[in-house]
Amino acid sequence: MATTKKNRQASAHKAGQQPKSGKAAPKRRPAAAESAKKLSAVAAAARVLSESGQALTCQELIAAMAAKGYWSSPAGKTPAATLYAALTREIQTKKEAARFQKTERGKFALA
């Protein structure tokens, strides 16, 4: 029975050797890296609002999220405007089930 290229690669992989094709087997990320995921901007805003217990503007939220290390802007020019849009979008789409409420002009609190 002749061995095929696929069989040779499979047996080399089982033996812990690198296949002859020169391609390394894909590495799996450790479980610790998966559990330490970064928060999204909206999730970080919810955490900051729950810790502060008061309504904050998006500028204040961005500053608090960066100071606590929850989230920082990935080189965005207007992270406060992006956060404002995301919060208002959640309020409009989820209605009563939204995590946020707009308390006054430019200020958000937890619902």
RAQUI-V258656 format. One record per backbone hydrogen bond with DSSP energy under -0.5 kcal/mol. NH is the residue of the N-H (numbers start at 0). CO is the residue of the C=O. Records with the same first field share a line. If there is no record, write none. Layout:
NH=CO / CO
This chain:
7=3
8=4
9=5
10=6
11=7
12=8
13=9
14=10
15=12
16=11
18=22
21=18
32=29
33=29
34=30
35=31
36=33
38=69
43=39
44=40
45=41
46=42
47=43
48=44
49=45
50=46
51=47
52=48
55=107
57=105
60=56
61=57
62=58
63=59
64=60
65=61
66=62
67=63
68=64
69=64
70=64
74=72
81=77
82=78
83=79
84=80
85=81
86=82
87=83
88=84
89=85
90=86
91=87
92=88
93=89
94=90
96=93
97=94
100=108
102=100 / 106
103=106
106=103
107=55
108=100
110=98
